[in-house]
Amino acid sequence: MGEITQQNLTKAFSGESQANRKYLAFSNKADQEGYGQIAKLFRAAAEGEAIHALSHLSKMGVVSSTEENLKAAISGETEEFENMYPKMIEEADQEDEVASKNGFSNANEVEKIHATLYRKALDNLGKNEDVDYYICGVCGYVAESEAPDVCPVCGAPMSSFRIIN
């Protein structure tokens, strides 16, 4: 693949992925404000953006076997908690951006958990274990088997967790 096309696919994937998340946030806000039809439109557009993003991703050649995908996920999560977020936490602290620092800190802790869960899945690849995962709707912490009474990262109550199917 040509270098420029690869760069354009990467840029397009990033843009479409961000649009998907942004439109879902817009949808939630529209729902909160009582604009159900507009919320539905934002969700539809978000799904379209996700289709675009996945199409671009498939052409980039980054989706491989499950084993290789787990290794890539471990590497990505590790990069985030070892390098990306610590720098962001430090910079937010320097600028006295408390809310952003807290958000970066929570994400940093959760990325460690994600890497651990991916490592465990890699170690157990092929064993077909049936494990339930619960996600904290506040910080993204993932718990195995059951939701905790209180999120160990952000302190949210058990009611903030939902099961992932």
Secondary structure, DSSP 4 states (H G I P E B T S, - for coil): --HHHHHHHHHHHHHHHHHHHHHHHHHHHHHHTT-HHHHHHHHHHHHHHHHHHHHHHHHHT----HHHHHHHHHHHHHHIIIIIHHHHHHHHHHTT-HHHHHHHHHHHHHHHHHHHHHHHHHHTTTS-----EEEETTT--EEESS--SB-TTT--BGGGEEEE-
